[in-house]
Amino acid sequence: MKYLVEISELYDLQIKPYFGQPKGSDFTEIKALENEMAAKFPLAYTEFLLWMGRDKNGVFSGSNYWIDCVLSNNNYLPELLAENQIDYQLPKSYVTFFMHQGYIAAWFELPFLSENPECLFFSEGQGFSSHQKYSSFTEFILNEMKNHTKHIHKLNKKRKWWNLWQGDKWMP
């Protein structure tokens, strides 16, 4: 994982003990989505999908990061921006790789200019400006991962009780 080294190290140290190994997509799924979108994905995003593209019950549960959410995320992004009266012209082609409960989104343009492309981010109530740019896809993912590690112990307490209630083994 050329682009995800720092992210995977953070995951292994601070998140994996609670959520285990993430579940990734496979090349066939990625190629099918690229074909459906008539685009090629940047390497950083492809690496992410291979590593974590189907990890719906993992650290990012509750948000739509997953390979099977991209098309619906893409369809909803223009509506989200319009509903919030955001005067921003979306590019002809883009990947909305992140959507959270219909009020937060992150995306990058296609065709990409870099294998680790700049990303744009929008959250209702925060407006939209050039300050909501991330210099790269991995910067955004690393930031999200760090934010999640801040709350990992609270999440783990809830998860322990859920697992115990479900009859599963007690987690560390």
C-alpha positions as YAML, in Angstrom:
chain: A
units: angstrom
residues:
- id: 1
  name: MET
  ca: [0.00, 0.00, 0.00]
- id: 2
  name: LYS
  ca: [2.09, 2.83, -1.32]
- id: 3
  name: TYR
  ca: [-0.30, 5.64, -0.38]
- id: 4
  name: LEU
  ca: [-1.87, 4.26, 2.79]
- id: 5
  name: VAL
  ca: [1.24, 3.51, 4.88]
- id: 6
  name: GLU
  ca: [0.63, 6.12, 7.58]
- id: 7
  name: ILE
  ca: [-3.09, 5.39, 7.65]
- id: 8
  name: SER
  ca: [-2.64, 1.62, 7.93]
- id: 9
  name: GLU
  ca: [-0.03, 2.05, 10.69]
- id: 10
  name: LEU
  ca: [-2.45, 4.23, 12.67]
- id: 11
  name: TYR
  ca: [-5.20, 1.69, 12.07]
- id: 12
  name: ASP
  ca: [-3.05, -1.25, 13.18]
- id: 13
  name: LEU
  ca: [-1.97, 0.49, 16.38]
- id: 14
  name: GLN
  ca: [-5.14, 2.19, 17.54]
- id: 15
  name: ILE
  ca: [-8.16, 0.73, 15.77]
- id: 16
  name: LYS
  ca: [-7.48, -2.86, 14.74]
- id: 17
  name: PRO
  ca: [-7.60, -4.14, 18.36]
- id: 18
  name: TYR
  ca: [-11.24, -3.00, 18.49]
- id: 19
  name: PHE
  ca: [-12.50, -3.66, 14.96]
- id: 20
  name: GLY
  ca: [-10.15, -6.30, 13.59]
- id: 21
  name: GLN
  ca: [-8.84, -6.52, 10.04]
- id: 22
  name: PRO
  ca: [-10.84, -4.34, 7.62]
- id: 23
  name: LYS
  ca: [-12.75, -5.98, 4.79]
- id: 24
  name: GLY
  ca: [-11.70, -4.84, 1.34]
- id: 25
  name: SER
  ca: [-13.20, -4.91, -2.12]
- id: 26
  name: ASP
  ca: [-11.63, -6.96, -4.86]
- id: 27
  name: PHE
  ca: [-10.20, -5.89, -8.22]
- id: 28
  name: THR
  ca: [-13.24, -7.23, -10.06]
- id: 29
  name: GLU
  ca: [-15.61, -4.96, -8.12]
- id: 30
  name: ILE
  ca: [-13.34, -1.96, -8.60]
- id: 31
  name: LYS
  ca: [-12.99, -2.55, -12.35]
- id: 32
  name: ALA
  ca: [-16.76, -2.99, -12.67]
- id: 33
  name: LEU
  ca: [-17.36, 0.36, -10.95]
- id: 34
  name: GLU
  ca: [-14.70, 2.06, -13.06]
- id: 35
  name: ASN
  ca: [-16.38, 0.67, -16.18]
- id: 36
  name: GLU
  ca: [-19.81, 1.82, -15.01]
- id: 37
  name: MET
  ca: [-18.43, 5.30, -14.40]
- id: 38
  name: ALA
  ca: [-16.32, 5.23, -17.59]
- id: 39
  name: ALA
  ca: [-13.30, 6.28, -15.55]
- id: 40
  name: LYS
  ca: [-10.11, 5.05, -13.97]
- id: 41
  name: PHE
  ca: [-9.63, 5.62, -10.25]
- id: 42
  name: PRO
  ca: [-6.46, 7.09, -8.74]
- id: 43
  name: LEU
  ca: [-4.13, 4.58, -7.10]
- id: 44
  name: ALA
  ca: [-4.62, 5.95, -3.56]
- id: 45
  name: TYR
  ca: [-8.38, 5.40, -3.83]
- id: 46
  name: THR
  ca: [-7.96, 1.96, -5.39]
- id: 47
  name: GLU
  ca: [-5.65, 0.98, -2.52]
- id: 48
  name: PHE
  ca: [-8.26, 2.20, -0.03]
- id: 49
  name: LEU
  ca: [-11.02, 0.17, -1.70]
- id: 50
  name: LEU
  ca: [-8.86, -2.95, -1.74]
- id: 51
  name: TRP
  ca: [-8.07, -2.49, 1.95]
- id: 52
  name: MET
  ca: [-11.37, -1.21, 3.36]
- id: 53
  name: GLY
  ca: [-13.95, -0.94, 0.55]
- id: 54
  name: ARG
  ca: [-16.43, -3.35, 2.17]
- id: 55
  name: ASP
  ca: [-15.74, -2.77, 5.86]
- id: 56
  name: LYS
  ca: [-19.26, -1.60, 6.70]
- id: 57
  name: ASN
  ca: [-19.09, -2.71, 10.35]
- id: 58
  name: GLY
  ca: [-15.66, -1.25, 10.96]
- id: 59
  name: VAL
  ca: [-14.30, 2.04, 12.14]
- id: 60
  name: PHE
  ca: [-16.27, 4.12, 9.61]
- id: 61
  name: SER
  ca: [-19.63, 2.42, 10.13]
- id: 62
  name: GLY
  ca: [-22.46, 4.92, 9.85]
- id: 63
  name: SER
  ca: [-20.86, 6.69, 6.90]
- id: 64
  name: ASN
  ca: [-20.96, 5.71, 3.24]
- id: 65
  name: TYR
  ca: [-17.35, 5.09, 2.26]
- id: 66
  name: TRP
  ca: [-17.99, 1.75, 0.62]
- id: 67
  name: ILE
  ca: [-17.63, 0.69, -2.99]
- id: 68
  name: ASP
  ca: [-21.35, -0.01, -3.35]
- id: 69
  name: CYS
  ca: [-22.23, 3.52, -2.14]
- id: 70
  name: VAL
  ca: [-20.25, 5.53, -4.70]
- id: 71
  name: LEU
  ca: [-22.98, 5.78, -7.34]
- id: 72
  name: SER
  ca: [-25.70, 6.76, -4.86]
- id: 73
  name: ASN
  ca: [-23.29, 9.24, -3.21]
- id: 74
  name: ASN
  ca: [-22.56, 10.73, -6.64]
- id: 75
  name: ASN
  ca: [-26.28, 11.01, -7.40]
- id: 76
  name: TYR
  ca: [-27.00, 12.77, -4.10]
- id: 77
  name: LEU
  ca: [-24.10, 15.26, -4.04]
- id: 78
  name: PRO
  ca: [-25.62, 17.80, -6.52]
- id: 79
  name: GLU
  ca: [-28.87, 17.76, -4.53]
- id: 80
  name: LEU
  ca: [-27.01, 18.29, -1.24]
- id: 81
  name: LEU
  ca: [-25.15, 21.31, -2.64]
- id: 82
  name: ALA
  ca: [-28.31, 22.74, -4.26]
- id: 83
  name: GLU
  ca: [-30.37, 22.32, -1.07]
- id: 84
  name: ASN
  ca: [-27.74, 24.35, 0.75]
- id: 85
  name: GLN
  ca: [-27.58, 27.00, -1.99]
- id: 86
  name: ILE
  ca: [-23.90, 26.30, -2.62]
- id: 87
  name: ASP
  ca: [-22.76, 28.05, -5.77]
- id: 88
  name: TYR
  ca: [-20.23, 25.47, -6.92]
- id: 89
  name: GLN
  ca: [-20.01, 23.92, -10.36]
- id: 90
  name: LEU
  ca: [-19.29, 20.23, -9.97]
- id: 91
  name: PRO
  ca: [-16.90, 18.80, -12.55]
- id: 92
  name: LYS
  ca: [-18.33, 16.63, -15.30]
- id: 93
  name: SER
  ca: [-17.07, 13.50, -13.56]
- id: 94
  name: TYR
  ca: [-16.20, 12.93, -9.91]
- id: 95
  name: VAL
  ca: [-16.18, 10.31, -7.16]
- id: 96
  name: THR
  ca: [-18.12, 11.09, -3.99]
- id: 97
  name: PHE
  ca: [-16.16, 8.64, -1.89]
- id: 98
  name: PHE
  ca: [-17.65, 9.80, 1.43]
- id: 99
  name: MET
  ca: [-21.15, 10.71, 2.53]
- id: 100
  name: HIS
  ca: [-22.35, 10.90, 6.10]
- id: 101
  name: GLN
  ca: [-26.09, 10.76, 6.77]
- id: 102
  name: GLY
  ca: [-26.91, 13.07, 3.88]
- id: 103
  name: TYR
  ca: [-25.32, 16.24, 5.24]
- id: 104
  name: ILE
  ca: [-21.56, 15.73, 4.83]
- id: 105
  name: ALA
  ca: [-19.73, 14.76, 1.64]
- id: 106
  name: ALA
  ca: [-16.22, 14.52, 0.22]
- id: 107
  name: TRP
  ca: [-15.24, 13.98, -3.42]
- id: 108
  name: PHE
  ca: [-12.47, 14.25, -5.98]
- id: 109
  name: GLU
  ca: [-12.54, 15.07, -9.65]
- id: 110
  name: LEU
  ca: [-12.13, 12.64, -12.53]
- id: 111
  name: PRO
  ca: [-10.01, 12.35, -14.49]
- id: 112
  name: PHE
  ca: [-7.61, 12.82, -11.62]
- id: 113
  name: LEU
  ca: [-4.50, 15.00, -11.82]
- id: 114
  name: SER
  ca: [-2.60, 12.94, -9.26]
- id: 115
  name: GLU
  ca: [-2.65, 9.34, -8.02]
- id: 116
  name: ASN
  ca: [-3.52, 10.89, -4.65]
- id: 117
  name: PRO
  ca: [-5.91, 13.66, -5.73]
- id: 118
  name: GLU
  ca: [-7.03, 16.81, -3.97]
- id: 119
  name: CYS
  ca: [-10.42, 16.41, -2.32]
- id: 120
  name: LEU
  ca: [-13.25, 18.77, -1.58]
- id: 121
  name: PHE
  ca: [-15.38, 18.54, 1.54]
- id: 122
  name: PHE
  ca: [-18.80, 19.95, 2.39]
- id: 123
  name: SER
  ca: [-20.73, 19.87, 5.65]
- id: 124
  name: GLU
  ca: [-24.13, 21.49, 6.19]
- id: 125
  name: GLY
  ca: [-23.96, 24.40, 8.58]
- id: 126
  name: GLN
  ca: [-20.31, 25.10, 7.80]
- id: 127
  name: GLY
  ca: [-20.79, 26.67, 4.38]
- id: 128
  name: PHE
  ca: [-18.38, 26.01, 1.59]
- id: 129
  name: SER
  ca: [-15.11, 27.70, 0.77]
- id: 130
  name: SER
  ca: [-11.65, 26.92, -0.48]
- id: 131
  name: HIS
  ca: [-10.75, 26.08, 3.14]
- id: 132
  name: GLN
  ca: [-12.62, 22.82, 2.75]
- id: 133
  name: LYS
  ca: [-10.03, 21.38, 0.46]
- id: 134
  name: TYR
  ca: [-7.71, 18.57, 1.38]
- id: 135
  name: SER
  ca: [-4.44, 18.40, -0.47]
- id: 136
  name: SER
  ca: [-4.96, 14.68, -1.04]
- id: 137
  name: PHE
  ca: [-7.35, 11.79, -0.63]
- id: 138
  name: THR
  ca: [-5.06, 10.25, 1.98]
- id: 139
  name: GLU
  ca: [-4.93, 13.48, 3.98]
- id: 140
  name: PHE
  ca: [-8.73, 13.34, 4.24]
- id: 141
  name: ILE
  ca: [-8.78, 9.64, 5.23]
- id: 142
  name: LEU
  ca: [-5.97, 10.14, 7.78]
- id: 143
  name: ASN
  ca: [-7.84, 13.09, 9.30]
- id: 144
  name: GLU
  ca: [-11.04, 11.03, 9.56]
- id: 145
  name: MET
  ca: [-9.13, 8.09, 11.06]
- id: 146
  name: LYS
  ca: [-7.52, 10.36, 13.67]
- id: 147
  name: ASN
  ca: [-10.91, 11.82, 14.56]
- id: 148
  name: HIS
  ca: [-12.26, 8.31, 15.07]
- id: 149
  name: THR
  ca: [-9.36, 7.27, 17.30]
- id: 150
  name: LYS
  ca: [-10.24, 10.14, 19.67]
- id: 151
  name: HIS
  ca: [-13.50, 8.37, 20.43]
- id: 152
  name: ILE
  ca: [-12.41, 4.75, 20.10]
- id: 153
  name: HIS
  ca: [-12.65, 3.96, 23.80]
- id: 154
  name: LYS
  ca: [-16.19, 5.31, 24.04]
- id: 155
  name: LEU
  ca: [-17.13, 3.31, 20.95]
- id: 156
  name: ASN
  ca: [-15.47, 0.22, 22.37]
- id: 157
  name: LYS
  ca: [-17.47, 0.42, 25.61]
- id: 158
  name: LYS
  ca: [-20.68, 0.47, 23.59]
- id: 159
  name: ARG
  ca: [-19.38, -2.31, 21.35]
- id: 160
  name: LYS
  ca: [-18.44, -4.48, 24.36]
- id: 161
  name: TRP
  ca: [-21.94, -4.23, 25.74]
- id: 162
  name: TRP
  ca: [-23.44, -4.89, 22.29]
- id: 163
  name: ASN
  ca: [-21.22, -7.94, 21.79]
- id: 164
  name: LEU
  ca: [-21.97, -9.24, 25.28]
- id: 165
  name: TRP
  ca: [-25.69, -8.77, 24.66]
- id: 166
  name: GLN
  ca: [-25.31, -10.61, 21.33]
- id: 167
  name: GLY
  ca: [-23.53, -13.47, 23.10]
- id: 168
  name: ASP
  ca: [-20.18, -12.76, 21.45]
- id: 169
  name: LYS
  ca: [-16.77, -12.95, 23.06]
- id: 170
  name: TRP
  ca: [-15.77, -9.96, 25.21]
- id: 171
  name: MET
  ca: [-13.43, -7.64, 23.26]
- id: 172
  name: PRO
  ca: [-10.17, -6.20, 24.67]
...
